[in-house]
């Protein structure tokens, strides 16, 4: 949960998420496939990269950040050969860029993975490499409903302080975590002869798709990874296109909240991945002149404790509030419990003055589909904020297809076997 990453997450997110400038597609998708050899820094590894590498090698154009595919300090024909090997699946090692913008050499194909992040474990299943997960963190153990096999793998403990000796015993080719992977922990893992890789997954819908594709290449399954990424990316890109023409007046004014210790509320500034997602979906996130409880302006922060009076004063038209495994998620079916959590939010002192509360536009969302399986969360948030513009979009149907086609969990009905947004949405 976020409570485990608040302090480290603020610093790391500012250093990493804000500096990734990716390729912008026609559908609004914006990420870079961070594999060295992707010379044009777009979302694919293809002949265009080989051609560009050859032009750089011939002195016809300047070098680019990812052009040095073999990381030997120069761009030449060997780099073009390396890209060809990656593309045809014969590469024995691939250099990639992690979330700290550092190069990491990975021996390929990767056949044994220890995942310290529940979303990466879930994503491994969706891109067809779930059987390569041999170790998981303690949070992933609880995901038995949707990861019946992966959740039974060896539990190496918490993501922050895993049992390194246990990880060594599993003989993984790769140890993966999200962008909050602690650098000191990675150093310990490298000293132990392991290969750790931090990837942008937590809350970031666009870069998480890019790293899904990257993980597919490392595991020797780029085709199945591309199938998922193209499906989900196309779905979200289509929604973005439907909402991209909204005027400032038409954009829903929304504030994002999540529970912190006690009764405190968290929120995010422009470097918060969820805020970026809401903006991608056409929302006015009201991040200008946002203050924390100490009165500090947090416009460009990631996660912080927000002053409730700021929420009241800003008077949002909608509130998106995460539920931390209290009443929402896979396996949760008690709507009365969800209503209790919702009422607790709406009954906070002064919140009765907020338009979102008065007009029943306060939505609880499962943390696991907002911060972890974040592409699903984007679907539900978009529908909640723009039901008229997205009258032909049914997030439940898309979610069900995700479960059936990619997670491959037989018999799981997302409308009956879980609560992911409350109140329910209707077409």
C-alpha positions as CSV (number, residue, x, y, z in Angstrom):
1,X,0.0,0.0,0.0
2,X,1.0,3.6,-0.4
3,X,1.5,4.0,3.3
4,X,4.7,2.0,2.8
5,X,6.1,4.4,0.2
6,X,4.9,7.9,1.1
7,X,8.2,9.3,2.3
8,X,10.5,7.7,-0.2
9,X,8.0,8.0,-3.0
10,X,7.9,11.8,-3.0
11,X,11.6,12.1,-3.6
12,X,11.9,9.3,-6.1
13,X,8.8,10.3,-8.1
14,X,10.0,13.8,-8.5
15,X,13.4,12.5,-9.8
16,X,12.0,9.9,-12.1
17,X,8.5,10.5,-13.4
18,X,8.9,14.1,-14.2
19,X,12.0,13.5,-16.4
20,X,10.6,10.9,-18.7
21,X,9.7,12.5,-22.0
22,X,8.2,9.9,-24.3
23,X,6.9,9.6,-27.7
24,X,3.4,11.0,-28.2
25,X,1.1,8.9,-30.4
26,X,-2.1,10.0,-32.2
27,X,-4.2,8.5,-29.4
28,X,-2.4,10.4,-26.7
29,X,-0.4,7.5,-25.4
30,X,3.0,8.8,-24.2
31,X,5.8,6.5,-23.2
32,X,9.2,5.3,-24.4
33,X,10.2,1.7,-24.7
34,X,13.3,1.9,-22.5
35,X,15.4,-0.7,-24.3
36,X,18.8,0.5,-25.5
37,X,18.7,0.2,-29.2
38,X,15.3,2.0,-29.4
39,X,17.2,4.8,-31.1
40,X,14.2,7.0,-31.9
41,X,12.9,6.7,-28.3
42,X,9.4,5.7,-29.5
43,X,7.1,2.9,-28.3
44,X,8.5,0.2,-30.5
45,X,11.8,-1.5,-31.5
46,X,11.8,-1.9,-35.2
47,X,13.6,-1.3,-38.5
48,X,13.4,2.5,-38.0
49,X,15.8,2.1,-35.1
50,X,18.2,0.1,-37.1
51,X,18.1,2.7,-39.9
52,X,18.7,5.5,-37.4
53,X,21.6,3.7,-35.8
54,X,23.2,3.2,-39.2
55,X,22.8,7.0,-39.9
56,X,24.4,7.9,-36.6
57,X,27.2,5.4,-37.2
58,X,27.8,7.0,-40.6
59,X,28.0,10.5,-39.1
60,X,24.8,11.6,-40.9
61,X,23.0,12.6,-37.7
62,X,23.6,13.1,-34.0
63,X,23.5,10.3,-31.6
64,X,20.4,9.7,-29.4
65,X,20.0,8.6,-25.8
66,X,19.1,5.0,-26.5
67,X,21.1,4.4,-29.6
68,X,24.0,2.6,-28.0
69,X,22.4,-0.8,-27.8
70,X,25.3,-2.7,-26.4
71,X,26.5,0.2,-24.1
72,X,30.1,0.1,-25.3
73,X,30.3,3.9,-25.5
74,X,29.9,4.2,-29.3
75,X,27.2,3.8,-31.9
76,X,28.2,1.5,-34.8
77,X,27.1,-1.5,-36.7
78,X,27.3,-3.7,-33.6
79,X,24.4,-1.8,-32.2
80,X,22.3,-2.4,-35.3
81,X,23.2,-6.1,-35.0
82,X,22.1,-6.1,-31.4
83,X,18.7,-4.6,-32.3
84,X,18.3,-7.3,-34.9
85,X,19.1,-10.0,-32.3
86,X,16.6,-8.5,-29.9
87,X,13.9,-8.4,-32.6
88,X,14.5,-12.0,-33.7
89,X,14.8,-13.3,-30.1
90,X,18.4,-14.4,-30.3
91,X,19.9,-11.8,-28.0
92,X,21.7,-13.3,-25.0
93,X,21.6,-10.0,-23.1
94,X,19.6,-6.8,-23.4
95,X,20.5,-3.4,-21.9
96,X,17.5,-1.5,-20.5
97,X,17.0,1.7,-18.7
98,X,15.5,1.5,-15.2
99,X,13.2,4.1,-13.5
100,X,16.3,5.9,-12.1
101,X,17.5,6.4,-15.7
102,X,20.4,4.0,-15.2
103,X,21.4,1.3,-17.6
104,X,20.9,-2.3,-16.5
105,X,22.2,-5.4,-18.3
106,X,19.9,-8.4,-18.2
107,X,20.8,-11.8,-19.5
108,X,18.1,-13.1,-21.7
109,X,15.8,-14.8,-22.0
110,X,14.7,-14.4,-18.4
111,X,13.2,-17.6,-17.1
112,X,13.0,-17.1,-13.3
113,X,11.6,-13.9,-11.8
114,X,11.2,-12.7,-8.3
115,X,8.6,-9.9,-8.1
116,X,8.4,-7.5,-5.2
117,X,5.4,-5.7,-6.6
118,X,1.8,-7.0,-6.9
119,X,1.1,-5.2,-10.1
120,X,4.2,-6.5,-11.9
121,X,3.3,-10.0,-10.8
122,X,-0.2,-9.5,-12.2
123,X,1.2,-8.0,-15.3
124,X,3.4,-10.9,-15.8
125,X,0.3,-13.1,-16.0
126,X,-1.4,-10.7,-18.4
127,X,1.5,-10.7,-20.9
128,X,1.8,-14.5,-20.8
129,X,4.9,-15.0,-18.6
130,X,3.2,-15.8,-15.2
131,X,4.9,-19.2,-15.0
132,X,8.2,-17.5,-14.8
133,X,7.4,-15.9,-11.4
134,X,9.2,-18.0,-8.8
135,X,9.1,-15.6,-5.8
136,X,6.7,-12.9,-4.6
137,X,6.4,-10.2,-1.9
138,X,3.9,-10.6,0.9
139,X,1.3,-8.3,-0.7
140,X,1.1,-10.5,-3.8
141,X,0.4,-13.5,-1.6
142,X,-3.0,-12.0,-0.8
143,X,-3.9,-11.8,-4.5
144,X,-5.1,-15.4,-4.7
145,X,-8.5,-14.5,-6.3
146,X,-6.9,-13.3,-9.5
147,X,-3.5,-14.9,-9.3
148,X,-4.3,-18.4,-8.1
149,X,-0.9,-19.9,-9.1
150,X,1.4,-16.9,-8.7
151,X,0.1,-16.2,-5.2
152,X,1.3,-19.7,-4.1
153,X,4.9,-19.0,-5.1
154,X,7.6,-18.5,-2.4
155,X,6.9,-15.5,-0.2
156,X,10.2,-13.6,0.3
157,X,8.7,-11.1,2.7
158,X,8.0,-7.4,2.4
159,X,8.9,-5.5,-0.7
160,X,11.0,-3.0,1.4
161,X,12.9,-5.6,3.4
162,X,12.8,-9.0,1.6
163,X,14.7,-12.0,2.7
164,X,17.7,-11.7,0.5
165,X,19.0,-15.2,1.3
166,X,15.7,-16.6,0.3
167,X,15.8,-14.7,-3.0
168,X,19.3,-16.0,-3.7
169,X,18.0,-19.6,-3.1
170,X,15.4,-19.1,-5.8
171,X,18.2,-18.5,-8.3
172,X,16.2,-15.7,-10.2
173,X,17.4,-14.3,-13.5
174,X,15.7,-11.0,-12.5
175,X,14.4,-9.3,-9.4
176,X,11.8,-6.7,-10.2
177,X,10.0,-3.9,-8.3
178,X,8.2,-0.7,-9.2
179,X,9.8,2.8,-9.3
180,X,10.1,2.9,-5.5
181,X,12.7,0.1,-5.5
182,X,15.2,1.3,-2.8
183,X,18.6,1.9,-4.3
184,X,20.4,0.6,-1.2
185,X,18.4,-2.7,-1.4
186,X,19.3,-3.0,-5.1
187,X,22.9,-2.5,-4.2
188,X,22.7,-5.4,-1.8
189,X,21.0,-7.6,-4.4
190,X,23.7,-6.8,-6.9
191,X,26.4,-7.6,-4.4
192,X,24.8,-10.9,-3.9
193,X,25.1,-11.6,-7.7
194,X,21.5,-10.8,-8.6
195,X,20.0,-8.5,-11.2
196,X,17.5,-6.0,-9.8
197,X,15.4,-3.8,-12.0
198,X,13.2,-0.9,-11.0
199,X,10.4,-0.3,-13.5
200,X,7.7,2.5,-13.6
201,X,4.5,0.6,-12.7
202,X,2.9,2.2,-9.6
203,X,0.0,4.4,-10.7
204,X,1.5,5.4,-14.1
205,X,-0.8,4.1,-16.9
206,X,1.4,5.0,-19.8
207,X,4.9,4.1,-18.6
208,X,3.5,0.9,-17.1
209,X,2.5,-0.2,-20.6
210,X,6.0,0.6,-21.8
211,X,7.5,-1.5,-19.1
212,X,5.0,-4.3,-19.8
213,X,6.4,-4.4,-23.3
214,X,10.0,-4.2,-22.0
215,X,9.4,-7.2,-19.7
216,X,8.0,-9.2,-22.6
217,X,11.2,-8.7,-24.5
218,X,13.3,-9.7,-21.5
219,X,11.3,-12.9,-21.0
220,X,11.4,-13.8,-24.7
221,X,7.6,-13.2,-25.1
222,X,7.3,-9.8,-26.9
223,X,4.4,-11.0,-29.1
224,X,2.1,-11.8,-26.1
225,X,3.2,-8.6,-24.3
226,X,2.5,-6.5,-27.4
227,X,-1.0,-8.1,-27.7
228,X,-1.9,-6.9,-24.2
229,X,-0.3,-3.5,-24.5
230,X,-1.9,-2.9,-27.9
231,X,-5.3,-3.9,-26.5
232,X,-5.1,-1.8,-23.3
233,X,-3.3,1.1,-24.9
234,X,-5.8,1.2,-27.8
235,X,-8.7,1.1,-25.3
236,X,-7.3,4.0,-23.2
237,X,-6.2,5.9,-26.2
238,X,-9.7,5.8,-27.6
239,X,-11.1,7.1,-24.4
240,X,-8.5,9.9,-24.4
241,X,-9.5,10.8,-27.9
242,X,-13.2,11.1,-26.9
243,X,-12.3,13.5,-24.1
244,X,-9.4,15.4,-25.7
245,X,-11.6,18.2,-27.1
246,X,-13.2,19.2,-23.8
247,X,-13.0,23.0,-23.1
248,X,-11.7,24.1,-19.7
249,X,-15.3,24.7,-18.7
250,X,-16.3,21.2,-19.7
251,X,-13.5,19.5,-17.8
252,X,-14.8,18.0,-14.5
253,X,-13.2,19.6,-11.5
254,X,-12.0,16.6,-9.4
255,X,-9.9,16.1,-6.3
256,X,-8.1,12.8,-5.7
257,X,-7.8,11.6,-2.1
258,X,-6.6,8.5,-0.3
259,X,-6.6,7.5,3.4
260,X,-3.5,8.2,5.5
261,X,-2.8,7.4,9.2
262,X,-5.8,8.0,11.4
263,X,-8.3,10.3,9.8
264,X,-5.8,12.2,7.7
265,X,-6.3,12.5,3.9
266,X,-3.7,12.2,1.2
267,X,-3.7,13.8,-2.2
268,X,-1.3,14.4,-5.1
269,X,0.3,17.2,-7.1
270,X,1.2,17.2,-10.7
271,X,4.0,14.6,-10.2
272,X,1.5,12.1,-8.7
273,X,0.9,9.3,-11.2
274,X,-2.8,9.2,-10.4
275,X,-3.1,13.0,-11.0
276,X,-1.3,12.4,-14.4
277,X,-3.9,9.7,-15.2
278,X,-6.8,12.0,-14.4
279,X,-5.3,14.7,-16.5
280,X,-4.9,12.2,-19.4
281,X,-8.6,11.5,-19.0
282,X,-9.5,15.2,-19.4
283,X,-10.1,16.1,-15.8
284,X,-9.2,19.4,-14.1
285,X,-7.3,18.1,-11.1
286,X,-7.4,21.4,-9.2
287,X,-3.7,21.1,-8.3
288,X,-2.9,24.8,-8.5
289,X,-2.3,26.3,-5.1
290,X,-2.8,23.0,-3.3
291,X,-1.5,23.1,0.3
292,X,-0.6,20.4,2.8
293,X,-1.4,20.5,6.5
294,X,1.6,22.7,7.1
295,X,0.5,25.3,4.6
296,X,3.2,24.4,2.1
297,X,2.2,24.6,-1.6
298,X,2.3,21.2,-3.2
299,X,1.3,21.9,-6.8
300,X,4.1,19.8,-8.2
301,X,4.5,17.2,-5.5
302,X,3.6,13.5,-5.7
303,X,1.9,12.3,-2.5
304,X,1.3,14.4,0.5
305,X,-1.2,15.0,3.4
306,X,-3.7,17.6,2.2
307,X,-5.4,20.1,4.4
308,X,-9.2,19.2,4.4
309,X,-10.0,22.9,4.4
310,X,-8.3,23.1,1.0
311,X,-10.7,20.4,-0.3
312,X,-13.7,22.4,1.0
313,X,-12.5,25.7,-0.4
314,X,-11.7,24.3,-3.8
315,X,-15.2,22.8,-4.0
316,X,-14.6,20.0,-6.5
317,X,-17.4,18.7,-8.7
318,X,-16.2,15.2,-8.1
319,X,-14.0,13.4,-5.6
320,X,-12.1,10.2,-6.4
321,X,-11.2,8.5,-3.1
322,X,-9.1,5.3,-2.9
323,X,-10.2,2.4,-0.6
324,X,-7.2,0.6,0.9
325,X,-8.5,-3.0,0.9
326,X,-11.3,-2.1,3.4
327,X,-14.4,-2.6,1.4
328,X,-13.4,-2.7,-2.3
329,X,-11.5,-5.1,-4.5
330,X,-11.7,-8.7,-5.8
331,X,-13.6,-10.8,-3.3
332,X,-15.4,-7.9,-1.6
333,X,-19.1,-8.0,-2.2
334,X,-20.7,-6.3,0.8
335,X,-22.1,-3.0,-0.5
336,X,-23.2,-2.0,3.0
337,X,-19.6,-2.0,4.1
338,X,-18.7,0.1,1.0
339,X,-21.5,2.5,1.8
340,X,-20.1,2.9,5.4
341,X,-16.7,3.9,4.0
342,X,-18.3,6.3,1.6
343,X,-20.5,7.9,4.3
344,X,-17.4,8.3,6.5
345,X,-15.8,10.4,3.7
346,X,-18.9,12.4,2.9
347,X,-19.6,13.2,6.6
348,X,-16.3,14.8,7.3
349,X,-16.7,18.3,8.9
350,X,-17.5,20.8,6.3
351,X,-17.7,18.3,3.4
352,X,-21.5,18.8,3.2
353,X,-20.7,22.2,1.6
354,X,-18.8,20.5,-1.4
355,X,-20.7,20.2,-4.7
356,X,-19.3,16.7,-5.1
357,X,-20.9,15.6,-1.9
358,X,-24.2,17.4,-2.5
359,X,-24.5,15.9,-6.0
360,X,-23.4,12.4,-5.0
361,X,-20.3,12.6,-7.1
362,X,-17.9,11.0,-4.5
363,X,-16.5,7.8,-5.8
364,X,-14.6,5.1,-3.9
365,X,-12.2,3.1,-6.0
366,X,-10.2,0.0,-5.2
367,X,-6.6,0.9,-4.6
368,X,-5.5,-2.1,-6.5
369,X,-7.0,-0.8,-9.8
370,X,-5.9,2.8,-9.3
371,X,-2.4,2.5,-8.0
372,X,-1.5,-1.0,-9.0
373,X,-3.6,-2.4,-12.0
374,X,-3.9,1.3,-12.8
375,X,-5.2,0.9,-16.4
376,X,-8.4,-0.6,-15.1
377,X,-8.7,2.2,-12.6
378,X,-8.4,4.7,-15.5
379,X,-11.4,3.0,-17.2
380,X,-13.7,3.4,-14.1
381,X,-12.5,6.9,-13.3
382,X,-13.2,8.1,-16.9
383,X,-16.7,6.6,-16.9
384,X,-17.5,8.2,-13.5
385,X,-16.3,11.6,-14.5
386,X,-17.8,11.6,-18.1
387,X,-20.8,9.3,-18.3
388,X,-22.4,11.2,-21.2
389,X,-19.3,11.5,-23.3
390,X,-18.5,7.8,-22.7
391,X,-22.0,6.4,-23.0
392,X,-20.7,3.7,-25.2
393,X,-17.9,2.6,-22.8
394,X,-18.6,0.0,-20.2
395,X,-15.7,-0.5,-17.9
396,X,-17.2,-3.6,-16.5
397,X,-17.2,-5.3,-19.9
398,X,-13.6,-4.2,-20.6
399,X,-12.6,-5.4,-17.1
400,X,-14.2,-8.8,-17.7
401,X,-12.4,-9.1,-21.0
402,X,-9.1,-8.4,-19.1
403,X,-9.9,-11.1,-16.6
404,X,-11.0,-13.7,-19.2
405,X,-8.5,-13.0,-22.0
406,X,-5.4,-11.9,-20.3
407,X,-5.5,-13.0,-16.6
408,X,-7.3,-16.2,-17.7
409,X,-9.2,-16.6,-14.4
410,X,-12.1,-19.0,-15.1
411,X,-15.5,-18.2,-13.6
412,X,-14.6,-14.8,-12.2
413,X,-17.5,-12.3,-12.7
414,X,-16.3,-8.8,-12.0
415,X,-19.9,-7.6,-11.3
416,X,-20.5,-10.4,-8.8
417,X,-17.2,-11.3,-7.3
418,X,-15.8,-7.9,-6.4
419,X,-16.5,-4.2,-5.9
420,X,-14.1,-1.9,-7.8
421,X,-16.0,1.5,-7.8
422,X,-18.7,2.6,-5.4
423,X,-21.4,3.7,-6.1
424,X,-21.8,1.4,-9.0
425,X,-21.7,2.9,-12.5
426,X,-24.5,2.4,-15.0
427,X,-24.7,3.0,-18.8
